[in-house]
C-alpha cells in the first residue's frame, strides 16, 4: 500500500511550522497565464517541471456541473506538454484580471485561449524531504475527483494555500514558484 501525506497532516505542519525550523511566507502572483473555458467531461492532465524533466502531477475530469476555467502555462522541460489545471470560475474571477487590470467578465471567456494577469496572495512553506519521500500527497478537496493522490512533491519546492482556500495545500515545484510568485 502506498502512503501519502494528507491535507490534515499538511495543515498540522502549517499550524506547528516552528517545530520544523520553517516559517509561513506570504507571496503574491507576478505572472500572466493562458486561460480558456473548460469543457464538461474533458480530462485535464497536469504536468509539472521537476528538476530537468516533467512529471504528471494529477489527471482530473472537468465536472458536468458548474463552470470551470483551464489555466495553462509553458513548461521549462517540454515543448509538447503544458502545465494545465482547472479551477471553478468563482475562484478564477477572484485571482485573475484582464491584462489592462480590468475585471474579467464571465461572458468574455470562451473555449479559445486568451492571456490574463494573475493577481492575489497565498501562504507558503518550504517542502522538506521527510514530508513526502515518495512525492505523493492528498489532493485538495476543491480539486474533486477520485482519491488518487497527486505526485511530484519529492523535489525542492513549496506547499501553497491560496487566501481563498487557506486549508487546501498543493505542491509548487521551485521552478514554477520562482517564475510565478514573489515574496511580500
NUVOSE-16840 format. One record per residue: residue number from 0; residue in one letter; x negated, y negated, z of N, C-alpha, C, CB in turn. Coordinates in Angstrom, 1 decimal. Last residue first. Glycine has a CB too. Layout:
REM NUVOSE-16840
(rec NUM,"A",(X,Y,Z),(X,Y,Z),(X,Y,Z),(X,Y,Z)) ...
END
This chain:
REM NUVOSE-16840
(rec 183,"X",(-6.2,-38.7,-0.4),(-5.7,-40.0,0.1),(-6.6,-40.6,1.2),(-4.2,-39.9,0.6)) (rec 182,"X",(-7.9,-37.1,-3.0),(-7.7,-37.3,-1.6),(-7.1,-38.6,-1.3),(-8.9,-37.0,-0.8)) (rec 181,"X",(-6.3,-36.1,-6.0),(-7.3,-36.8,-5.3),(-6.9,-37.0,-3.9),(-7.6,-38.2,-6.0)) (rec 180,"X",(-5.8,-33.6,-8.6),(-5.5,-34.2,-7.3),(-6.7,-35.1,-6.9),(-5.1,-33.2,-6.3)) (rec 179,"X",(-6.5,-32.3,-11.0),(-5.1,-32.8,-10.9),(-4.9,-33.7,-9.6),(-4.2,-31.7,-10.9)) (rec 178,"X",(-9.1,-31.4,-11.0),(-8.6,-32.0,-12.2),(-7.3,-32.8,-11.9),(-8.3,-31.0,-13.3)) (rec 177,"X",(-9.5,-30.1,-8.6),(-10.4,-31.2,-8.9),(-9.8,-32.0,-10.1),(-11.7,-30.7,-9.3)) (rec 176,"X",(-7.5,-28.1,-8.8),(-7.4,-29.1,-7.8),(-8.2,-30.3,-8.2),(-7.9,-28.5,-6.4)) (rec 175,"X",(-8.4,-26.4,-10.9),(-7.2,-27.2,-11.0),(-7.1,-28.3,-10.0),(-6.0,-26.2,-10.9)) (rec 174,"X",(-10.8,-25.5,-9.7),(-10.8,-26.1,-11.0),(-9.6,-27.0,-11.2),(-11.0,-25.1,-12.1)) (rec 173,"X",(-9.9,-24.3,-7.3),(-10.7,-25.5,-7.2),(-10.7,-26.3,-8.5),(-12.1,-25.2,-6.7)) (rec 172,"X",(-6.5,-23.1,-7.5),(-8.0,-22.9,-7.6),(-8.7,-24.3,-7.7),(-8.3,-22.1,-8.9)) (rec 171,"X",(-4.0,-23.2,-5.2),(-4.6,-24.0,-6.3),(-6.1,-23.8,-6.4),(-4.2,-25.5,-6.1)) (rec 170,"X",(-1.3,-21.4,-3.9),(-2.7,-21.5,-4.1),(-3.1,-22.3,-5.3),(-3.4,-20.1,-4.2)) (rec 169,"X",(1.3,-22.6,-1.8),(0.9,-21.9,-3.0),(-0.6,-22.2,-3.2),(1.7,-22.3,-4.3)) (rec 168,"X",(3.8,-22.7,0.7),(2.4,-22.8,0.3),(2.1,-22.0,-0.9),(1.5,-22.4,1.5)) (rec 167,"X",(6.3,-24.3,2.1),(6.1,-23.4,1.0),(4.7,-23.6,0.4),(7.2,-23.6,-0.2)) (rec 166,"X",(6.9,-26.2,3.9),(6.7,-24.9,4.4),(6.4,-23.8,3.3),(7.9,-24.5,5.3)) (rec 165,"X",(7.5,-28.6,2.5),(6.3,-28.5,3.3),(6.0,-27.2,3.9),(6.4,-29.5,4.4)) (rec 164,"X",(8.7,-29.6,-0.1),(8.8,-28.3,0.4),(7.6,-28.0,1.3),(8.9,-27.2,-0.7)) (rec 163,"X",(8.1,-32.3,-0.6),(9.5,-31.9,-0.7),(9.7,-30.5,-0.1),(9.9,-31.8,-2.2)) (rec 162,"X",(5.4,-32.4,-0.4),(6.1,-33.2,0.6),(7.6,-32.7,0.6),(6.1,-34.7,0.3)) (rec 161,"X",(4.0,-29.1,-1.1),(4.5,-30.5,-1.5),(5.2,-31.1,-0.3),(5.4,-30.4,-2.7)) (rec 160,"X",(1.1,-27.5,-0.2),(2.6,-27.6,0.1),(3.0,-29.0,-0.3),(3.0,-27.2,1.5)) (rec 159,"X",(-1.6,-25.4,-0.9),(-0.9,-26.6,-1.1),(0.5,-26.5,-0.8),(-1.2,-27.2,-2.5)) (rec 158,"X",(-4.8,-24.3,-0.3),(-3.4,-23.9,-0.1),(-2.7,-25.3,-0.1),(-3.2,-23.1,1.2)) (rec 157,"X",(-7.6,-24.4,-2.7),(-6.8,-24.9,-1.6),(-5.4,-24.3,-1.5),(-6.7,-26.4,-1.7)) (rec 156,"X",(-10.7,-22.7,-3.5),(-9.5,-23.5,-3.8),(-8.8,-23.9,-2.5),(-8.6,-22.7,-4.6)) (rec 155,"X",(-12.6,-19.9,-4.6),(-12.6,-21.2,-4.0),(-11.3,-22.0,-4.4),(-13.9,-22.0,-4.3)) (rec 154,"X",(-10.6,-16.9,-4.5),(-11.7,-17.7,-5.0),(-11.6,-19.0,-4.3),(-11.5,-17.9,-6.6)) (rec 153,"X",(-8.3,-15.3,-4.4),(-9.6,-14.8,-3.8),(-10.8,-15.6,-4.4),(-9.7,-13.3,-4.0)) (rec 152,"X",(-5.9,-15.8,-5.5),(-6.3,-16.6,-4.3),(-7.5,-16.1,-3.7),(-5.1,-16.7,-3.4)) (rec 151,"X",(-4.7,-14.3,-7.5),(-5.7,-15.3,-7.9),(-6.3,-16.1,-6.7),(-5.1,-16.2,-8.9)) (rec 150,"X",(-1.1,-13.7,-7.4),(-2.5,-13.3,-7.3),(-3.4,-14.5,-7.7),(-2.8,-12.1,-8.2)) (rec 149,"X",(2.0,-13.1,-5.7),(1.2,-13.9,-6.7),(-0.3,-13.5,-6.4),(1.4,-15.4,-6.5)) (rec 148,"X",(3.9,-10.0,-5.2),(3.0,-11.1,-4.8),(2.4,-11.8,-5.9),(2.0,-10.7,-3.8)) (rec 147,"X",(7.2,-9.3,-5.8),(5.9,-9.1,-6.3),(5.0,-10.3,-5.8),(5.8,-8.9,-7.8)) (rec 146,"X",(9.9,-9.5,-5.2),(8.9,-9.6,-4.1),(7.5,-9.4,-4.5),(9.3,-8.7,-3.0)) (rec 145,"X",(11.4,-11.5,-7.8),(11.2,-10.3,-7.0),(10.2,-10.6,-5.9),(10.8,-9.1,-7.9)) (rec 144,"X",(12.9,-14.8,-7.8),(12.4,-13.6,-8.4),(12.2,-12.5,-7.4),(11.2,-13.8,-9.2)) (rec 143,"X",(11.6,-18.0,-6.4),(12.6,-17.0,-6.8),(12.0,-15.7,-7.3),(13.6,-17.5,-7.8)) (rec 142,"X",(10.2,-20.1,-5.7),(9.8,-19.5,-6.9),(10.8,-18.5,-7.4),(8.4,-19.0,-6.8)) (rec 141,"X",(11.1,-20.8,-3.1),(11.7,-21.5,-4.3),(11.3,-21.0,-5.6),(11.3,-23.0,-4.2)) (rec 140,"X",(9.4,-19.2,-1.5),(10.8,-18.8,-1.7),(11.4,-19.5,-2.9),(11.6,-19.2,-0.4)) (rec 139,"X",(6.1,-18.6,-2.8),(7.1,-19.4,-2.1),(8.5,-19.1,-2.4),(6.8,-20.9,-2.4)) (rec 138,"X",(4.8,-15.2,-2.7),(5.3,-16.4,-3.5),(6.2,-17.3,-2.6),(6.0,-16.0,-4.8)) (rec 137,"X",(2.2,-14.0,-0.8),(3.7,-14.1,-1.0),(4.0,-15.4,-1.7),(4.4,-14.0,0.4)) (rec 136,"X",(-0.9,-13.2,-2.5),(-0.1,-13.9,-1.5),(1.4,-13.9,-1.8),(-0.6,-15.4,-1.4)) (rec 135,"X",(-4.1,-11.8,-3.1),(-2.6,-11.7,-3.2),(-2.0,-12.6,-2.1),(-2.2,-10.3,-3.1)) (rec 134,"X",(-6.9,-11.5,-2.9),(-6.3,-12.6,-3.8),(-4.8,-12.7,-3.8),(-6.8,-12.4,-5.1)) (rec 133,"X",(-8.0,-9.9,-1.1),(-7.6,-9.3,-2.4),(-7.0,-10.3,-3.3),(-6.7,-8.1,-2.2)) (rec 132,"X",(-8.4,-11.6,1.1),(-9.6,-10.8,0.5),(-9.3,-10.2,-0.9),(-10.0,-9.8,1.4)) (rec 131,"X",(-7.3,-14.2,2.1),(-6.8,-13.4,1.0),(-7.9,-12.6,0.4),(-6.0,-14.2,0.0)) (rec 130,"X",(-8.6,-15.2,4.4),(-7.2,-15.4,4.3),(-6.6,-14.4,3.2),(-6.8,-16.8,3.9)) (rec 129,"X",(-11.3,-14.8,4.2),(-10.6,-13.9,5.1),(-9.1,-14.0,5.0),(-11.0,-14.0,6.5)) (rec 128,"X",(-12.2,-17.0,2.6),(-12.1,-15.6,2.1),(-11.3,-14.7,2.9),(-13.5,-15.1,1.9)) (rec 127,"X",(-10.0,-19.8,2.9),(-11.2,-19.1,3.4),(-11.1,-17.7,2.9),(-11.2,-19.1,5.0)) (rec 126,"X",(-9.0,-22.8,1.3),(-8.9,-21.4,1.4),(-10.2,-20.8,2.0),(-8.6,-20.8,0.0)) (rec 125,"X",(-8.2,-25.9,2.9),(-9.2,-25.1,2.2),(-8.9,-23.6,2.4),(-10.6,-25.4,2.6)) (rec 124,"X",(-5.0,-27.4,2.6),(-6.1,-26.9,3.4),(-6.9,-25.9,2.6),(-5.6,-26.3,4.8)) (rec 123,"X",(-2.8,-30.1,1.9),(-3.6,-29.0,1.5),(-4.6,-28.6,2.6),(-4.4,-29.4,0.2)) (rec 122,"X",(0.2,-31.8,1.0),(-0.7,-31.4,2.1),(-1.5,-30.2,1.6),(0.0,-31.2,3.4)) (rec 121,"X",(1.0,-34.3,-1.4),(1.0,-33.0,-0.9),(0.0,-32.8,0.2),(0.8,-31.9,-2.0)) (rec 120,"X",(2.8,-36.7,-3.4),(1.8,-36.3,-2.5),(2.0,-34.9,-2.0),(1.7,-37.3,-1.3)) (rec 119,"X",(3.4,-38.3,-6.6),(3.7,-37.6,-5.4),(2.5,-37.1,-4.6),(4.6,-36.5,-5.7)) (rec 118,"X",(3.4,-37.7,-10.2),(3.4,-38.6,-9.0),(3.6,-37.7,-7.8),(4.4,-39.7,-9.1)) (rec 117,"X",(2.4,-37.2,-13.5),(2.7,-36.7,-12.2),(2.5,-37.7,-11.1),(1.7,-35.5,-11.9)) (rec 116,"X",(3.9,-38.3,-16.5),(2.9,-38.6,-15.5),(3.3,-38.0,-14.2),(2.6,-40.1,-15.3)) (rec 115,"X",(4.4,-36.4,-19.6),(4.8,-37.2,-18.5),(3.7,-37.4,-17.4),(6.1,-36.6,-17.8)) (rec 114,"X",(5.0,-35.5,-22.9),(4.0,-35.8,-21.9),(4.5,-36.8,-20.8),(2.7,-36.4,-22.5)) (rec 113,"X",(7.0,-32.8,-24.1),(6.7,-34.3,-24.0),(5.7,-34.5,-22.9),(8.0,-35.1,-23.8)) (rec 112,"X",(8.2,-30.1,-26.1),(7.3,-30.7,-25.1),(7.1,-32.2,-25.2),(5.9,-30.0,-25.2)) (rec 111,"X",(11.6,-29.3,-26.5),(10.3,-29.8,-27.1),(9.5,-30.4,-26.1),(10.6,-30.8,-28.3)) (rec 110,"X",(13.9,-29.0,-25.2),(13.0,-27.8,-25.3),(11.7,-28.1,-26.0),(13.8,-26.6,-26.0)) (rec 109,"X",(14.2,-32.1,-23.5),(14.6,-31.1,-24.4),(13.7,-29.9,-24.4),(14.7,-31.7,-25.9)) (rec 108,"X",(15.2,-34.9,-21.6),(14.4,-33.7,-21.6),(15.0,-32.6,-22.5),(14.2,-33.1,-20.1)) (rec 107,"X",(16.9,-36.9,-21.4),(15.8,-37.1,-22.3),(14.8,-35.9,-22.3),(15.0,-38.4,-22.0)) (rec 106,"X",(18.7,-36.4,-19.5),(19.2,-36.3,-20.9),(18.1,-36.4,-21.9),(20.3,-37.3,-21.2)) (rec 105,"X",(17.4,-37.1,-17.1),(17.5,-35.7,-17.5),(18.0,-35.5,-18.9),(18.6,-35.1,-16.6)) (rec 104,"X",(15.0,-39.6,-17.3),(16.4,-39.3,-17.4),(16.6,-37.9,-17.8),(17.1,-40.3,-18.3)) (rec 103,"X",(12.4,-40.6,-15.2),(12.8,-39.7,-16.3),(14.3,-39.5,-16.2),(12.0,-38.4,-16.2)) (rec 102,"X",(11.6,-44.0,-14.4),(12.2,-42.7,-14.0),(12.6,-41.9,-15.2),(13.4,-43.0,-13.1)) (rec 101,"X",(8.5,-45.4,-15.7),(10.0,-45.4,-15.5),(10.4,-44.0,-15.1),(10.7,-45.8,-16.8)) (rec 100,"X",(5.8,-45.3,-16.3),(6.2,-45.4,-14.9),(7.7,-45.4,-14.6),(5.7,-46.6,-14.3)) (rec 99,"X",(5.1,-44.7,-18.9),(5.2,-46.1,-18.5),(5.6,-46.4,-17.1),(6.2,-46.8,-19.4)) (rec 98,"X",(5.4,-41.9,-18.9),(4.1,-42.5,-18.9),(4.1,-44.0,-18.6),(3.5,-42.3,-20.3)) (rec 97,"X",(8.0,-41.1,-16.5),(7.6,-41.4,-17.9),(6.2,-42.0,-17.8),(8.6,-42.3,-18.7)) (rec 96,"X",(7.2,-39.0,-13.7),(7.8,-40.2,-14.3),(7.4,-40.2,-15.7),(7.4,-41.5,-13.5)) (rec 95,"X",(7.7,-36.5,-11.1),(7.2,-36.9,-12.4),(7.9,-38.1,-12.9),(7.3,-35.8,-13.4)) (rec 94,"X",(8.9,-35.7,-8.8),(7.5,-35.5,-8.9),(6.8,-36.0,-10.2),(7.1,-34.1,-8.7)) (rec 93,"X",(11.7,-35.8,-8.9),(11.0,-36.5,-7.8),(9.5,-36.5,-7.9),(11.5,-35.9,-6.5)) (rec 92,"X",(12.2,-34.2,-11.1),(12.5,-35.6,-11.2),(11.9,-36.4,-10.0),(14.0,-35.8,-11.2)) (rec 91,"X",(11.5,-31.6,-10.1),(10.7,-32.2,-11.2),(11.0,-33.8,-11.2),(11.2,-31.6,-12.5)) (rec 90,"X",(13.4,-31.0,-8.2),(12.1,-31.2,-7.8),(11.2,-32.0,-8.8),(11.4,-29.8,-7.5)) (rec 89,"X",(15.6,-30.9,-10.0),(15.7,-31.8,-8.9),(14.3,-32.1,-8.4),(16.6,-31.3,-7.8)) (rec 88,"X",(15.0,-28.8,-11.8),(15.0,-30.2,-12.3),(15.0,-31.2,-11.1),(16.2,-30.4,-13.2)) (rec 87,"X",(12.7,-26.4,-10.4),(14.1,-26.9,-10.5),(14.0,-28.4,-11.0),(14.9,-26.8,-9.2)) (rec 86,"X",(9.9,-25.4,-12.4),(10.5,-25.8,-11.1),(11.9,-26.3,-11.4),(9.6,-27.0,-10.5)) (rec 85,"X",(7.4,-23.2,-13.8),(8.7,-24.0,-13.9),(9.2,-24.3,-12.5),(9.7,-23.2,-14.7)) (rec 84,"X",(4.2,-23.1,-15.5),(5.1,-22.7,-14.5),(6.4,-23.5,-14.6),(4.5,-22.9,-13.0)) (rec 83,"X",(1.1,-22.5,-17.1),(2.5,-22.9,-17.2),(3.3,-22.3,-16.0),(3.2,-22.3,-18.5)) (rec 82,"X",(-1.8,-23.0,-18.6),(-1.3,-23.0,-17.2),(0.2,-23.4,-17.2),(-2.2,-23.8,-16.2)) (rec 81,"X",(-2.0,-21.2,-21.7),(-1.9,-22.4,-20.9),(-1.5,-22.1,-19.5),(-0.9,-23.4,-21.5)) (rec 80,"X",(-4.1,-19.3,-23.9),(-3.0,-19.4,-22.9),(-3.1,-20.8,-22.3),(-3.2,-18.3,-21.8)) (rec 79,"X",(-6.1,-19.9,-25.8),(-4.9,-19.1,-26.2),(-3.8,-19.4,-25.2),(-5.2,-17.6,-26.3)) (rec 78,"X",(-8.4,-20.9,-24.8),(-7.8,-21.7,-25.9),(-6.5,-21.0,-26.4),(-8.8,-21.8,-27.1)) (rec 77,"X",(-9.5,-20.9,-21.5),(-8.7,-20.2,-22.5),(-8.2,-21.2,-23.6),(-7.6,-19.4,-21.9)) (rec 76,"X",(-10.6,-22.2,-19.3),(-11.3,-20.9,-19.8),(-10.5,-20.2,-20.9),(-11.5,-20.0,-18.7)) (rec 75,"X",(-9.1,-24.4,-18.6),(-10.5,-24.6,-18.9),(-11.1,-23.4,-19.7),(-11.3,-24.9,-17.6)) (rec 74,"X",(-5.9,-24.7,-19.9),(-6.8,-24.0,-19.0),(-8.2,-24.3,-19.5),(-6.5,-22.5,-19.0)) (rec 73,"X",(-3.5,-27.4,-20.1),(-4.5,-26.6,-20.7),(-5.4,-25.9,-19.6),(-5.5,-27.4,-21.6)) (rec 72,"X",(-0.1,-27.1,-18.9),(-1.4,-27.8,-18.9),(-2.4,-26.9,-19.5),(-1.8,-28.3,-17.5)) (rec 71,"X",(3.3,-27.6,-18.3),(2.2,-26.9,-19.0),(1.0,-27.8,-19.0),(2.7,-26.5,-20.4)) (rec 70,"X",(6.4,-26.8,-16.9),(5.2,-27.7,-16.8),(4.0,-27.0,-17.3),(5.0,-28.2,-15.3)) (rec 69,"X",(9.8,-26.5,-17.5),(8.5,-25.9,-17.7),(7.4,-27.0,-17.7),(8.4,-25.0,-19.0)) (rec 68,"X",(12.5,-26.9,-15.4),(11.6,-27.6,-16.3),(10.3,-26.8,-16.3),(11.3,-29.1,-15.9)) (rec 67,"X",(15.9,-25.9,-15.1),(14.5,-25.8,-14.8),(13.7,-26.5,-15.8),(14.1,-24.4,-14.5)) (rec 66,"X",(19.1,-25.8,-13.7),(18.3,-26.3,-14.8),(16.9,-26.4,-14.3),(18.8,-27.8,-15.2)) (rec 65,"X",(21.4,-23.0,-13.0),(20.5,-24.2,-12.6),(19.8,-24.6,-13.9),(19.6,-23.8,-11.5)) (rec 64,"X",(21.2,-19.6,-13.7),(22.0,-20.7,-13.0),(21.0,-21.8,-12.7),(22.7,-20.2,-11.8)) (rec 63,"X",(19.4,-17.9,-14.7),(20.5,-18.2,-15.5),(21.3,-19.4,-15.0),(21.4,-17.1,-15.8)) (rec 62,"X",(15.9,-18.5,-14.1),(17.2,-18.1,-13.7),(18.3,-18.6,-14.7),(17.5,-18.6,-12.3)) (rec 61,"X",(13.1,-17.4,-15.8),(13.9,-18.5,-15.6),(15.3,-18.1,-15.2),(13.9,-19.5,-16.8)) (rec 60,"X",(10.9,-15.1,-14.3),(12.0,-15.3,-15.3),(12.8,-16.5,-14.9),(12.9,-14.0,-15.4)) (rec 59,"X",(7.4,-15.0,-14.0),(8.7,-15.3,-13.4),(9.7,-15.4,-14.6),(8.7,-16.5,-12.5)) (rec 58,"X",(4.3,-13.8,-12.9),(5.2,-13.8,-14.0),(6.6,-14.0,-13.5),(5.1,-12.5,-14.9)) (rec 57,"X",(1.2,-15.1,-11.7),(2.5,-14.7,-11.5),(3.3,-14.7,-12.8),(3.3,-15.5,-10.4)) (rec 56,"X",(-1.5,-15.3,-12.5),(-1.1,-15.5,-11.1),(0.2,-14.9,-10.8),(-1.1,-17.0,-10.8)) (rec 55,"X",(-3.9,-13.9,-14.3),(-2.4,-14.0,-14.3),(-2.0,-14.1,-12.8),(-1.7,-12.8,-15.0)) (rec 54,"X",(-6.8,-15.7,-14.7),(-6.1,-14.7,-14.0),(-4.7,-14.9,-14.1),(-6.6,-14.6,-12.5)) (rec 53,"X",(-9.8,-16.4,-16.7),(-8.4,-16.7,-16.3),(-7.8,-15.5,-15.6),(-7.6,-17.1,-17.5)) (rec 52,"X",(-13.2,-17.4,-15.8),(-12.2,-16.6,-16.5),(-10.8,-17.1,-16.2),(-12.4,-15.1,-16.2)) (rec 51,"X",(-15.1,-18.5,-14.2),(-15.3,-18.6,-15.6),(-14.3,-17.7,-16.4),(-16.7,-18.2,-16.0)) (rec 50,"X",(-13.0,-19.3,-11.6),(-14.4,-19.3,-11.9),(-14.5,-19.5,-13.5),(-15.2,-18.0,-11.5)) (rec 49,"X",(-10.0,-19.1,-12.8),(-10.7,-18.6,-11.6),(-12.2,-18.4,-12.1),(-10.1,-17.3,-11.1)) (rec 48,"X",(-7.2,-20.8,-13.9),(-8.6,-20.6,-14.1),(-9.2,-20.2,-12.8),(-9.3,-22.0,-14.5)) (rec 47,"X",(-4.1,-18.9,-14.3),(-4.9,-19.9,-13.6),(-6.4,-19.7,-14.0),(-4.7,-19.9,-12.1)) (rec 46,"X",(-0.9,-18.5,-15.8),(-2.3,-18.1,-15.7),(-3.1,-19.3,-15.0),(-2.9,-17.9,-17.2)) (rec 45,"X",(2.3,-17.4,-15.5),(1.4,-18.4,-15.1),(0.0,-17.9,-15.0),(1.8,-18.9,-13.7)) (rec 44,"X",(4.8,-16.8,-17.8),(3.6,-16.2,-17.2),(2.6,-17.3,-16.8),(2.9,-15.1,-18.1)) (rec 43,"X",(8.1,-16.8,-18.0),(7.0,-17.7,-17.9),(5.9,-17.0,-17.2),(7.4,-19.1,-17.3)) (rec 42,"X",(10.7,-15.6,-19.9),(9.7,-15.3,-19.0),(8.5,-16.2,-19.1),(9.2,-13.8,-19.2)) (rec 41,"X",(14.1,-16.8,-20.1),(12.8,-16.7,-20.7),(11.8,-16.3,-19.6),(12.4,-18.0,-21.4)) (rec 40,"X",(16.6,-17.2,-18.8),(16.2,-15.8,-19.2),(14.8,-15.7,-19.7),(17.1,-15.3,-20.1)) (rec 39,"X",(17.1,-20.4,-20.1),(17.5,-19.4,-19.1),(17.1,-18.0,-19.7),(19.1,-19.4,-18.9)) (rec 38,"X",(14.3,-22.4,-20.9),(15.5,-21.6,-21.4),(15.8,-20.5,-20.5),(15.1,-21.1,-22.9)) (rec 37,"X",(13.3,-25.6,-19.7),(13.2,-24.1,-19.7),(14.5,-23.5,-20.3),(12.9,-23.6,-18.3)) (rec 36,"X",(12.3,-28.5,-21.3),(13.4,-27.8,-20.7),(13.2,-26.3,-20.8),(14.7,-28.2,-21.3)) (rec 35,"X",(8.8,-29.4,-20.7),(10.0,-29.1,-21.6),(11.1,-28.5,-20.7),(9.6,-28.3,-22.8)) (rec 34,"X",(5.7,-31.2,-20.6),(6.9,-30.6,-20.0),(8.0,-30.4,-21.0),(7.4,-31.5,-18.8)) (rec 33,"X",(2.4,-31.7,-19.8),(3.3,-31.5,-20.9),(4.5,-30.7,-20.3),(2.7,-30.6,-22.1)) (rec 32,"X",(1.1,-34.3,-17.6),(1.5,-32.9,-17.9),(2.4,-32.8,-19.1),(2.2,-32.2,-16.7)) (rec 31,"X",(-1.5,-36.2,-16.1),(-0.3,-36.1,-16.9),(-0.1,-34.6,-17.2),(-0.5,-36.9,-18.2)) (rec 30,"X",(-2.6,-36.9,-12.7),(-2.7,-36.3,-14.0),(-1.4,-36.5,-14.8),(-3.0,-34.8,-13.9)) (rec 29,"X",(-2.9,-37.0,-9.9),(-3.5,-38.0,-10.7),(-3.6,-37.6,-12.2),(-5.0,-38.2,-10.2)) (rec 28,"X",(-1.2,-36.7,-6.7),(-1.4,-36.3,-8.1),(-2.0,-37.4,-8.9),(-0.1,-35.8,-8.7)) (rec 27,"X",(-2.9,-36.8,-3.5),(-1.9,-37.3,-4.5),(-2.2,-36.8,-5.9),(-1.9,-38.9,-4.4)) (rec 26,"X",(-3.2,-35.3,-0.3),(-3.6,-35.6,-1.6),(-2.5,-36.2,-2.4),(-4.1,-34.3,-2.3)) (rec 25,"X",(-4.4,-34.8,3.0),(-3.3,-35.3,2.2),(-3.9,-35.7,0.8),(-2.6,-36.5,2.8)) (rec 24,"X",(-5.4,-31.9,4.7),(-5.8,-33.1,4.0),(-4.5,-33.5,3.2),(-7.0,-32.9,3.0)) (rec 23,"X",(-6.0,-30.3,7.7),(-5.0,-30.6,6.7),(-5.4,-31.9,6.0),(-3.5,-30.6,7.3)) (rec 22,"X",(-9.1,-28.6,8.3),(-8.2,-29.7,8.6),(-7.2,-29.8,7.4),(-8.9,-31.1,8.8)) (rec 21,"X",(-10.9,-26.1,10.1),(-10.4,-26.7,8.9),(-9.5,-27.9,9.3),(-9.7,-25.7,8.0)) (rec 20,"X",(-11.6,-24.2,12.0),(-12.5,-25.3,11.7),(-12.2,-25.9,10.4),(-14.0,-24.7,11.7)) (rec 19,"X",(-9.5,-22.7,12.7),(-10.3,-22.2,11.6),(-11.4,-23.2,11.2),(-9.4,-21.9,10.4)) (rec 18,"X",(-8.1,-24.0,14.7),(-8.7,-22.7,15.0),(-9.6,-22.2,13.9),(-7.6,-21.7,15.4)) (rec 17,"X",(-7.0,-26.1,13.3),(-8.2,-26.4,14.0),(-8.9,-25.1,14.5),(-8.0,-27.3,15.2)) (rec 16,"X",(-4.5,-25.1,12.4),(-5.7,-25.3,11.5),(-7.0,-25.5,12.1),(-5.4,-26.5,10.6)) (rec 15,"X",(-2.1,-24.1,13.1),(-3.2,-23.9,14.0),(-4.5,-24.1,13.3),(-3.2,-22.5,14.6)) (rec 14,"X",(-0.3,-24.6,11.0),(0.0,-25.1,12.4),(-1.1,-25.0,13.3),(1.2,-24.3,12.9)) (rec 13,"X",(-1.6,-23.2,9.0),(-1.5,-24.6,8.9),(-1.2,-25.2,10.2),(-0.4,-25.0,7.9)) (rec 12,"X",(-1.3,-20.5,9.9),(-2.6,-21.1,9.8),(-2.5,-22.6,9.7),(-3.2,-20.6,8.4)) (rec 11,"X",(1.5,-20.4,9.8),(0.9,-20.3,11.1),(-0.6,-20.8,11.0),(0.8,-18.8,11.5)) (rec 10,"X",(1.9,-20.6,7.1),(2.5,-21.7,8.0),(1.8,-21.6,9.3),(4.0,-21.6,8.1)) (rec 9,"X",(0.7,-18.2,6.4),(0.2,-19.4,5.9),(0.7,-20.6,6.7),(0.6,-19.7,4.4)) (rec 8,"X",(2.5,-16.4,7.6),(1.1,-16.5,8.0),(0.4,-17.7,7.6),(0.3,-15.2,7.5)) (rec 7,"X",(4.8,-16.9,6.2),(4.8,-17.1,7.6),(3.4,-17.2,8.1),(5.5,-15.9,8.3)) (rec 6,"X",(4.1,-16.1,3.6),(4.3,-17.5,3.9),(4.3,-17.8,5.4),(5.7,-17.9,3.2)) (rec 5,"X",(1.4,-13.7,3.9),(2.8,-14.1,3.8),(2.9,-15.6,4.0),(3.7,-13.4,4.8)) (rec 4,"X",(-1.1,-12.0,2.1),(-0.8,-13.0,3.1),(0.6,-13.5,2.9),(-1.8,-14.2,3.1)) (rec 3,"X",(-0.7,-8.5,1.5),(-1.0,-9.8,1.1),(-0.6,-10.8,2.2),(-0.2,-10.1,-0.2)) (rec 2,"X",(-1.6,-5.1,0.7),(-1.2,-6.1,1.6),(-1.5,-7.5,1.1),(-1.8,-5.9,3.0)) (rec 1,"X",(-0.6,-2.2,-0.9),(-1.3,-3.4,-1.0),(-0.7,-4.4,0.0),(-1.3,-4.0,-2.4)) (rec 0,"X",(-0.8,1.2,0.0),(0.0,0.0,0.0),(-0.9,-1.2,0.0),(0.9,0.0,1.2)) 
END
